[in-house]
């Protein structure tokens, strides 16, 4: 899975866990007008996380 295409950013945390974020500016140049610039994404699997990112991208692109 190419995380950049779906706006997914993966960040390690100090406690050793990993946090997943969808970042609007990673998928669209028009993200300045979108109210949700960054959204924490949760899911049981990477497929769940990717699906949520695709939904957020779809909402952004309207």
NORTADA-V812784 format. One record per pair of residues at least 24 apart in sequence whose C-alpha atoms are under 10 Angstrom apart, sorted by the first residue. I is the first residue (numbers start at 0). J is the second residue. D is the distance in whole Angstrom. If there is no record, write none. Layout:
# NORTADA-V812784
i->{I | I}
j->{J | J}
d->{D | D}
This chain:
# NORTADA-V812784
i->{0 | 0 | 0 | 1 | 2 | 2 | 4 | 4 | 4 | 5 | 5 | 5 | 5 | 5 | 5 | 5 | 5 | 5 | 6 | 6 | 6 | 6 | 6 | 6 | 7 | 7 | 7 | 7 | 7 | 7 | 7 | 7 | 7 | 8 | 8 | 8 | 9 | 19 | 19 | 19 | 19 | 20 | 20 | 21 | 21 | 21 | 21 | 21 | 21 | 21 | 22 | 22 | 22 | 23 | 23 | 23 | 23 | 23 | 25 | 26 | 26 | 26 | 27 | 27 | 27 | 29 | 29 | 30 | 30 | 32 | 33 | 33 | 33 | 34 | 35}
j->{45 | 46 | 49 | 49 | 49 | 52 | 52 | 53 | 56 | 49 | 50 | 51 | 52 | 53 | 54 | 55 | 56 | 57 | 37 | 49 | 52 | 53 | 55 | 56 | 37 | 38 | 39 | 40 | 48 | 49 | 51 | 52 | 53 | 37 | 39 | 40 | 40 | 45 | 48 | 49 | 52 | 48 | 52 | 48 | 49 | 51 | 52 | 53 | 55 | 56 | 52 | 55 | 56 | 52 | 55 | 56 | 59 | 60 | 56 | 56 | 59 | 60 | 56 | 59 | 60 | 59 | 60 | 59 | 60 | 59 | 58 | 59 | 60 | 59 | 59}
d->{9 | 9 | 8 | 10 | 8 | 9 | 10 | 9 | 10 | 7 | 9 | 9 | 6 | 6 | 9 | 9 | 7 | 10 | 10 | 9 | 7 | 8 | 9 | 8 | 10 | 10 | 10 | 9 | 9 | 8 | 10 | 7 | 9 | 10 | 10 | 10 | 10 | 10 | 8 | 10 | 10 | 9 | 9 | 9 | 9 | 9 | 6 | 9 | 8 | 9 | 9 | 9 | 9 | 10 | 8 | 7 | 7 | 10 | 10 | 7 | 9 | 9 | 8 | 8 | 8 | 9 | 9 | 7 | 9 | 9 | 9 | 7 | 9 | 9 | 9}
